Amino acid sequence: MATSPRKRRYHASSPFQAGPEVIDEVYEVGARVSHDTYGMGRIVSIQGTTSAQVDFGDGPKHIPLPCSKMTAL
């Protein structure tokens, strides 16, 4: 008999807590982004789903995707 998968519940004091849910953001060329290290920037190009070239004012930098430090504005 097959059972349907249920969402696992975690006890508050358990050392085996669930990891944070990863939100995959969709970036577009020309969109403004904020990076925790580099600050505000604009997406210059996107290389598939693996990286984005972002201009932060001091030249473009390649940022691997998905990047938890970068958010779209």
C-alpha positions, 0 to 999 in steps of 0.5 A: 500500500503506497502512502502519499509523501507528507511534509516532515515536521521538525521539533523546535529543539531538534539538531536536525532542522530543515534547511531554508527553502531556496527561492529561484529568482528569474533575472532579466537583462537590464534588471537592477539587482542588489548584492550583499558584497558588491552593492547595487548593479545592473544585469548585462548578460545571462549565460543560460542558468549558470551565471550572470554578468552584472555591472556594479559600476567598477566593471562587470563581474560574473556571478554564479546562479543561483546566488543567495547573496543577490536579489532582484529589485 
